[in-house]
């Protein structure tokens, strides 16, 4: 199966460490998925600076299809980061070139050819999803921590899989998953809970997955890695339990390194 990601690319800059790396939800997801053996492509817009060149270089090294990665006329998106006891801290984010991200007619035709389509915030996929989705095509969206965003409502009805990053378990989470699942296309809603594992609801029952206990170097990209493992499981025809276990395995590997992927 072939997977296309429509979304962001940026750099995380750790000023206190004089260090940066190319990243973005879509970039991290694709690199980790490609490393597992799935054919992938990125549809996005690239900054016109040295950071943009670094992002393009890492995507080429990962062998991701970037035929629809367009050159913009603004600087790359940049996240100012800090690291506290292995946990990431986003101090500031500048969208820059991503603020102009739109899909051309050629981009839309390209996306329609894929078996699975992943999207995230900066794609603003709500503008396109009703026209893009093809019969039998699986749509996945990473909502991250935006559980109450007003744009969620226009996306959820088209999704087979919706991923959220949530702070922890409890009655409110169970209710959130149930309420959100009803808004999907008969899909599955998955809450990624960090060290508390993950929890999914398919409309009938809950499925829980424990986190692996490993030494944490950097939590950046853990959710993206989890989703990549989960989607790899889908590509292999695995069931929900197997997909969640595979997602946990990949995420556990990534939080043990500084960058959100391993090349």
Secondary structure, 3 states (H helix, E strand, C coil): CEEEEECCCEEEEECCCCEEEEECHHHHHHHHHHHCCCEEEEEEEECCCHHHHHHHHHHHHCCCEEEEEEECCCCCEEEEEEEECCEEEEEEEECHHHHHCCCCHHHHHHHCCCCEEEEEHHHCHHHCHHHHCCCCCEEEEEEECCCCCCCHHHHHCCCCEEEEECCCCCHHHHHHHHHHHCCCCCCEEEEECHHHCEEEECCCCEEEECCCCCCCCCCCCHHHHHHHHHHHHHHCCCCHHHHHHHHHHHHHHHCCCCCCCCC
